[in-house]
Amino acid sequence: MTQNLATASHSFQRACLASRVVRKEQFTKWRTKDTVQSLMPFSFDTTYKDLHSKLYSRVEPKDIDTPEMLVLNEGLCDDLGLHREDLNSQILSGQELLEEPIAQAYAGHQFGNFTVLGDGRAMILGEHAHDGSRYDIQLKGSGRTPYSGRGDGNATVSSMLREYLYSYAMQHLGIKTSRSLAVIETGESVKRRRTEPGAILVRVMKSHIRYGTFQYVASRATGELEAFTDYVIDRHYAHLNNTETKYVDFFEEVMRASIEMVVDWIRVGFIHGVMNTDNMSIDGETFDYGPCAFMNYYDENTVFSSVDRRGRYSFGNQRDILKWNLTRFAESLQPLFERSTRDFDKLKAKLDTFEDIFNSKYDSMMRRKLGIKSDEEREIVHEFLDWLRESKADYTNTFIELESPGSFDDAVYSSEGFNNVRDELADIGLDKEMMKKTNPRYIPRNYLIEEALNEYLEKGDLSTFNDLLSVLKNPYESENSNSRFQQPPPKEFDSEYTTYCNT
């Protein structure tokens, strides 16, 4: 497999070199920074290229004759120190380059099966440095790479607009996430379940390093594992550089960041849908919004993904899968401890604390959702969850109804069970200010997402898409509980709703 990947990489790079002769005029722009600086608003300083060449391939975005910008995230422009007037579709589709992009190699357990992978339809334009921080600027849907296999390297406009919506919603819900800078329509047709216009998403992350990147290095470039781990620590957890057990401490920090991420998913009813180890960020950023969705009616077995036929990544399994993934991550670090098995035992001891840490953070989160200030009230939390399981009430609206009775005209909230639970909570305290900060009024309801995407595909109209963005910008504020953006779909919709990877 390693030899095949290397051969593919070298062949691909030779093809890129030949292509560059044809496109010499374009590529002189990234060879001479001074002449292109006025064209490129990014401040690139790409450190990943300092790593061993086994870990990435140099690539070239596909040619696009007439790229068209559909959406630009102006708030993210401000956060990155970018001037909106300097951004255009040529720059954001990779037609004008400051430096040569790269595609990263990685591996991963996909539904439990180990596979060697890589960026098959994505490439990093560069690492943008701003205000003491570093961000990957990545293109998704920008063409083939050495890791594409039989894939075409393209993406549909609906899948890229979908990721834009979800990442925007998650950011404003207060959850650590990748962010979407822009969606660019490419003018080509892409065939998936249906034929759609093609598009590129410009994605921003602190980095795209994953559990699966470590799995790749440990299995395909073991001699680079220590240097690579030191690089990741320096980039994401620099405060560990001078600790005596920095690799053990690094694992613990990754575990804690990942636990906080998944507990936040549970807080808002988010189902990632494809928690493979290659989709788990090393610093706890949610990313790869493929077959994801939000749970409406409470059911821990809820799963919408077309590829998750056994419910491996269902809402209620996300905790257990995270621990399984962390165990695989720990295994990838084991070669670092060949000289000291005692230190690896310390790492395994950290993994053994997973349940206690997760349970503590989960219990704290649920108490905040229920407005409980005391650390002692656990029985009422379990009683409430039992009621949710039995009633299958809407997860989001139930907490609003607890806080403000009469917000929703739903018979489930007139039941004896619900009123008993609410009375018990009221006796304890029901801190409404705490609840308002923890429980969103608005989530990206699955049927509203589909409505917005279909409106664009059928009419070329982004009105509903933009309306959703406006509502999701302030998900904890609501003037009207009867707003259509707050209403769950008919139960029949959820029973048939299916999401897809769209790769």
QUIWO-V57447 format. One line per field, one symbol per residue. phi: phi as a letter, one per 20 degrees, with the letter a starting at -180 (. if undefined). psi: psi as a letter, one per 20 degrees, with the letter a starting at -180 (. if undefined). A space follows every 10 residues. Layout:
BEGIN
phi = ???
psi = ???
END
This chain:
BEGIN
phi = .fffffffff ffffffffff ffdgffeffe fcfffdgfed fedebeefff ffffeacfcc fffcfcfcfe bcefffgffe meegfeebff ffdneccebf fcdeeacred lndfbecqfe bbbefreeeb lndccfdddd neofcfdfle femdbeffff fffgffffff fffndfbfcd eacdeenddc dcfbecfebc dedcbfadfc gfffffffdc bgfeffffff ffffedcffe gdefdfffff gffffffffg ffffgfgdne dfnbffffdd ffcmefbmee efadfeefaf efbdffedfd mgdfgfefff fgfgfffffg ffeggfdfeb ffffffffff ffegffffff fffffffffe meefeeedff ffffffffff elffffffff fffcgnfcec gfedffffff ffffffffrl fffffffddf eccfggffgf fffffffecm ddffgfffgf fffcfdcbeb fegffdeffg fffffdfcdc fle
psi = gggggggggg gghhhhgghh ghkgggiihi hnhhhihhhp iqnpnohhii rqihirqprp qqppgmqppg ppnhghgghi kqohiiprhg gijjhpqhrp rqpqqraqoo kippqpbrnh kqqohroppp ljrpppoqpp kjrqrijhcj qijrqqhhhh hghggghggh giikppqqqp hqpppijrpp pdhrprqqrp poqpqhrkpr ghghhgghhi lhiigggggh ggghhhlhii hjqhlhhghg gggggghhgh ghhhghhjkp oghmlqhijo qikkpprmme krrqpfppoi jppiphimhj khkrgiihgh hgggghghgg hhihiikhin hhhhhhghhg hijggggghg hgggghhghj kphqihnhgh ghgghggghg hlrpgghghg hggnqjhpmp hhjjqhgghg ghgghhhhgm ohggghihoq hprnpghhgh ggghhghhik pjghghgggg gihmijppho ijqhiiprrq hhghhippqq hk.
END
